Amino acid sequence: MSDRSATQNRRKSPPSGGLRSRAVGFRTLLRREVLRYVRRPRNTFIPPIITNLLYFTVFGVVLGGTIERGGGIGIGYTLFILPGLVVLGMVSNAFENASFSIFHGRWNEYIHEVLTSPLSHVEMVMAYVLASASRGIVVGLIIWGVGLLFTPVPIANPGYLLAFMLVIPLLFSAFGVIGGLWARDFDYLTVLNQFIIRPLVFFGAVFYPLSALSGIWRTISLFNPMVYMVNGVRYGITPEAADVSPNVSLAVLTGLMVAVIAIDVALVKRGYGLVD
C-alpha cells in the first residue's frame, strides 16, 4: 500500500478497535521511539557529557575568573553559562531525535506501519514529539549534573524552570518533525542542526549577557528566539542574571509550540514528505 493510500484510508475510515486499541498503539509507538535512543547511550548520552565537561572546564574554569571580573554578570561564570548549555543540549537532541526518526522511517519505508495503524494523525505526531522531547529533557538533566561538578546550582524559581524545560524540548521536537518530513537526504538534517540551530544558540546570550552588547547588536539579538529560552532557564536558576521577562517568553514559546504541533499534524494529514 502506498503512503498516499494509507493516509487517505486513515481519513475515510474510523479507527478500528476503539479507544483502548488506539491507546495501546500510541503507547507502543511512544515506547519504541524512547527505546530507540535509550538503547544507544554511546550515541545519545556519552557525547553531551564529554562535550560539556570541555565547555565547563575551558570556559568556566580557565576563562571564568577573567570574565567574572570584567563581564558584570554578577554571579559565577560557570553558573551563568549553565542555562545556555542546558538549552543547547535540549534543543539539539530533541530536534535531532524527531527529525532523524521521521526521516529514517521514510528512508527505510517502515513508517508505513505507523501510517496504516489505527492511530490518528494527532496521536502519531504526539508520540514522536513526546519521545523526542523526553530525550531533550534527559540530556538537559545530564548537562545539569555535569555542571554540578563545577558549581552549586540554586533553583530560585522552580515553577518557571520546570515550565521552560518542558516547553523548549517540546517546541524543538515539533520542529524536528517538520525537518524529518522536509529532508531529502541525511545532509539536510546536518544543515538544519549544525548550521541553523547551533549558531542561534551560541548567539543567544549563552556566553555573554545582553548588557555587554551595544544598542544595535542588543536590538538584533532580541530577534533571536534562543535569547528568550536561555534567559527563561536562567531566570529559574538566578533571576538577577536574566535579561528578559520570563512571562512574555513563556507565553510566546508556548503559543509557538502549539502552532508548530498543529502544522505537524496538518503536514502528516496531507502526506507531505510521505508521498512520492
C-alpha positions in Angstrom: 0.0 0.0 0.0 1.4 3.4 -0.9 1.8 6.2 1.6 -0.9 8.2 -0.2 -3.4 5.3 0.0 -2.6 4.8 3.7 -3.2 8.5 4.6 -6.4 8.6 2.6 -7.7 5.4 4.2 -7.0 6.8 7.6 -9.1 9.9 6.8 -12.1 8.0 5.3 -12.4 5.1 7.8 -12.8 5.4 11.6 -10.1 3.9 13.7 -10.7 0.2 14.4 -10.5 -1.4 17.8 -11.9 1.6 19.8 -10.1 3.9 22.2 -8.4 1.1 24.0 -6.6 -0.2 21.0 -5.6 3.3 20.0 -4.2 3.9 23.4 -2.2 0.7 23.2 -0.9 1.8 19.7 0.1 5.2 21.0 2.0 3.8 24.0 3.6 1.2 21.7 4.9 3.9 19.2 6.0 6.1 22.1 7.8 3.2 23.8 9.5 2.2 20.5 10.8 5.8 19.9 12.1 6.1 23.5 13.8 2.7 23.4 15.4 3.7 20.1 17.6 6.3 21.8 17.8 4.7 25.3 19.5 1.6 23.7 22.2 3.7 22.1 23.8 5.5 25.1 27.1 5.9 23.4 25.5 8.0 20.7 22.9 9.7 22.9 24.2 10.3 26.4 28.0 10.0 26.3 28.7 12.8 23.8 26.9 15.5 25.8 28.8 14.5 28.9 32.2 14.8 27.2 31.3 18.0 25.3 30.0 19.8 28.3 32.9 18.7 30.5 35.1 20.6 28.0 32.8 23.6 27.9 32.7 23.9 31.7 36.5 23.3 32.0 37.6 25.7 29.3 35.0 28.5 29.8 34.0 28.1 33.4 37.3 27.2 35.0 40.1 28.6 32.7 38.4 31.7 31.4 35.7 32.2 34.1 37.7 34.3 36.6 38.8 36.8 33.9 35.2 37.1 32.6 33.7 37.5 36.1 36.0 40.4 36.9 35.2 42.3 33.7 31.8 41.0 32.5 29.4 42.5 35.0 27.4 39.3 35.2 27.0 39.4 39.0 27.4 35.6 39.5 30.0 32.9 38.9 30.6 32.5 35.2 30.2 28.7 35.3 26.7 29.2 36.8 26.0 31.9 34.2 26.7 29.6 31.2 24.9 26.6 32.6 21.4 27.5 31.5 22.6 28.1 27.9 24.4 24.8 27.7 21.3 23.1 29.1 19.2 24.7 26.4 21.7 23.8 23.7 21.6 20.2 24.8 17.8 20.0 25.0 17.2 21.8 21.7 19.8 19.9 19.7 18.8 16.4 21.0 15.0 17.0 20.8 15.3 18.3 17.2 17.8 15.6 16.1 15.7 12.7 17.5 12.5 13.8 15.9 14.0 14.7 12.5 16.1 11.6 12.3 13.4 9.2 13.4 10.9 10.6 10.9 13.4 10.7 8.1 14.9 7.3 8.8 11.4 5.8 8.8 10.7 7.4 5.4 14.2 6.3 4.1 13.7 2.7 5.1 10.0 2.7 4.5 9.0 1.3 7.9 7.0 4.4 8.6 4.3 2.7 6.5 3.5 0.6 9.6 2.6 3.8 11.5 0.6 5.3 8.7 -1.6 2.1 8.3 -2.1 1.8 12.1 -5.4 2.9 13.8 -3.6 5.9 15.3 -5.0 9.3 14.5 -2.7 11.9 13.0 -2.6 13.7 16.3 -1.6 10.6 18.2 1.1 9.7 15.7 2.6 13.2 15.8 2.4 13.4 19.6 4.2 10.1 20.0 7.2 11.3 18.0 7.1 14.7 19.7 6.9 13.4 23.3 9.6 10.7 22.7 12.0 13.3 21.3 11.2 15.8 24.0 12.0 13.2 26.6 15.4 12.7 25.1 16.0 16.5 25.2 14.9 16.6 28.9 17.2 13.7 29.8 20.2 15.3 28.1 19.4 18.6 29.7 19.4 16.9 33.2 22.7 15.2 32.3 24.3 18.6 31.5 22.8 20.0 34.7 24.6 17.1 36.5 27.9 17.9 34.8 27.5 21.5 35.9 27.1 20.4 39.5 30.6 19.0 39.4 31.9 22.6 38.9 29.5 24.8 40.8 26.5 24.7 43.2 23.3 25.3 41.2 20.5 27.1 43.1 16.9 27.0 42.0 15.2 30.3 42.7 12.0 29.8 40.7 11.3 26.1 40.2 7.9 26.7 38.5 9.5 28.8 35.8 12.4 26.4 35.4 10.1 23.4 35.0 7.9 25.2 32.5 10.8 26.3 30.3 12.4 22.9 30.5 9.2 21.3 29.2 8.2 23.8 26.6 11.6 24.2 24.9 12.2 20.5 24.0 8.5 20.1 23.0 8.9 23.0 20.7 12.0 21.7 19.0 10.7 18.2 18.8 7.8 19.6 16.8 10.3 21.5 14.6 12.2 18.2 14.2 9.1 16.5 12.8 8.9 19.2 10.1 12.6 18.8 9.4 12.2 15.0 9.1 9.4 15.4 6.6 11.2 18.1 4.6 14.6 16.4 4.4 15.5 14.7 1.1 18.8 13.1 2.4 20.9 13.0 5.6 22.8 16.1 4.6 19.6 18.2 5.1 19.4 17.1 8.7 23.1 18.1 9.3 22.5 21.5 7.7 19.4 22.2 9.9 21.1 21.2 13.2 24.7 22.3 12.7 24.3 25.5 10.6 21.0 26.9 11.9 20.1 25.7 15.4 23.5 25.7 17.0 24.6 29.1 15.7 21.3 30.6 17.0 22.0 29.1 20.4 25.6 30.4 20.5 24.4 33.9 19.6 21.6 33.6 22.1 23.4 35.1 25.1 24.8 31.8 26.3 28.3 33.0 26.9 27.6 36.7 27.5 24.9 39.0 29.0 22.8 41.1 26.7 24.0 44.1 28.7 27.5 43.6 27.2 26.2 44.4 23.7 25.9 47.9 22.2 22.5 49.3 21.2 22.1 47.9 17.7 23.5 44.5 18.5 21.3 44.1 21.5 18.3 45.0 19.4 19.3 42.4 16.8 19.8 39.8 19.5 16.2 40.3 20.7 15.0 38.8 17.4 16.8 35.6 18.2 14.3 33.2 19.9 17.1 31.4 21.7 17.7 34.5 23.8 14.3 34.1 25.4 14.8 30.3 26.0 18.2 30.8 27.6 17.0 33.7 29.8 13.9 31.7 30.8 16.0 28.8 32.2 18.4 31.4 33.7 15.6 33.1 35.4 14.5 29.8 37.0 18.1 29.5 38.5 19.3 33.0 39.2 16.7 35.8 38.4 19.4 38.6 38.8 21.3 37.2 35.8 18.3 37.2 33.4 17.9 40.0 30.8 14.3 39.3 29.6 11.0 39.0 31.3 10.1 35.3 31.7 6.3 35.7 31.4 6.4 37.1 27.9 9.0 34.5 26.9 7.0 31.6 28.2 3.7 32.8 26.6 5.4 33.2 23.2 7.2 29.9 23.3 4.0 28.1 24.4 1.9 29.6 21.7 4.6 28.8 19.1 4.8 25.2 20.4 1.1 24.7 19.9 1.2 26.3 16.4 4.1 24.1 15.3 2.5 20.9 16.5 -0.7 21.9 14.6 1.5 22.4 11.5 3.0 18.9 12.1 -0.5 17.4 12.2 -1.6 19.2 9.0 1.5 18.1 7.1 1.0 14.5 8.1 -2.6 14.7 7.1 -1.6 16.0 3.6 1.1 13.3 3.3 3.8 15.9 2.9 7.1 14.2 2.5 5.4 10.8 2.9 4.1 10.7 -0.7 6.4 10.1 -3.6 
